[in-house]
């Protein structure tokens, strides 16, 4: 339900903005009802969004973004940062699976975000 509400808000905002160089939104997966990726991509495109940040490199979303022309920022969740810092091999495997593969599927991945506000005190210095 929360993803539907957030998407509805973005649709309303997208219709109100008449001149921008680009319009993007954040897409998370912490929801009880994840909409099919194709529906999300269509709604974003119909409302002028051309950029999206994925908090998690979710295969459902990445698969739907292939060939869409939307610019993508793929996120690495906070809980993965420590293991990547201690193992370059794990980081390379993640890039191969979540960036290189989807680039070959015509997903326009422009950036990789390392964590979501990982330096906040609420993460107990982890």
N, C-alpha and C positions, 0 to 999 in steps of 0.2 A: 504494500500500500504506500509506503513512504517513497519508493522510487517513482510511482505514478504521480504523486503530489509534486515531487521535485521536477519531474519532466514537464508537468503541466505549468509550473511556474516559469520554466525556461521557455516554453512555447509562448506564453503571454509576453515575456520580456522580449523574445525574438521578434514578435509582431510589432512591438512599440518602437524598436530602434530602426531608423530609416537610413542612416549613413554611418558605416563603420568600415574599417579596412579588414577586419576579421572578427569573428565572434566564436567563442569557444565555451565549453562547459566541462565540468568534472563528472566522471562516471565511476561510481563505486559499486561494489557487489554485496555490501552488507544490507540485505533486504530480504523480506520473506517471499517476495514475488518478483523475480528478475524477469523483465520483459525479454522476449527474443531479440537477439542482437540486430536482426534485420529491421525490426520495428523501431528500435531506438535510433538506428542510423537514418532511417527514412524520416522520422520525426525531426531529428536534428537538421537534416538537409532541407526539408520543407520549410523550416523556420530560420534559415540563414546561417546556421552554425557550420563552420568549416574547420574547426579545431576541437580536439577532445583530449582531456587528460584522464587516463585510466589509473586509478589508485593501485590497482593490481593488474598485471598483464593477463587478463582473463581470456581464455581461448574463445569463448562465445562471442565476446565483443570484438576481439581482434579478427576473428574469422569473418564477421559481418562487415568489418571496415575495409576488407580487401577490395580494391578497385573503386572505392567510394570517392577518392580524391580528398578526403578529410585528412588533415595533419594530426598526427597522434603523438602524445607523450605517454610512454608506458612507465608505470611506477613499480618500484621494488618496495615491498612492505617493510616496515621497521623491523619485524622479527627476523628478517633474512640478512640484515646488514652485518651483524657480528660474524655470522658464518662466512659471508663473502669476504670480509676483511681478513679472516684467518685462512681462507682457502681461495686463491685465485682460480683454481680449477672449477670450483662451484660457481664462481662468477662467470667464467667462460661458458660453462654448461647452460647457465640461465640465459646468457646472451644468445647462444646458439638456438636454444629452444624458443625464446620469446621475442627475439629481435631478428636474427638472421633468417629464421624460417618464415616469419610473417613478412619480412621485406620481399622474400621470393614469392609471396602470395599477393603482392601488390598493395601491401599496407604501408602507407606513407609515414613510417615512424621517424620522427625528427629528433626526439629527445628521450632520455631515460632519466626519471626522477628517482633519487636515492632516498627512500623513506618519506614519511609524511610528518614533518615537524619533529625530526628525531632528536633535536637538542632541547626539547621542553623538559622542565624539571619534573613533570608528571611521569616521565619514563624512568624515574629513579636512577639517573646516571647510567642507565644501561646502554 
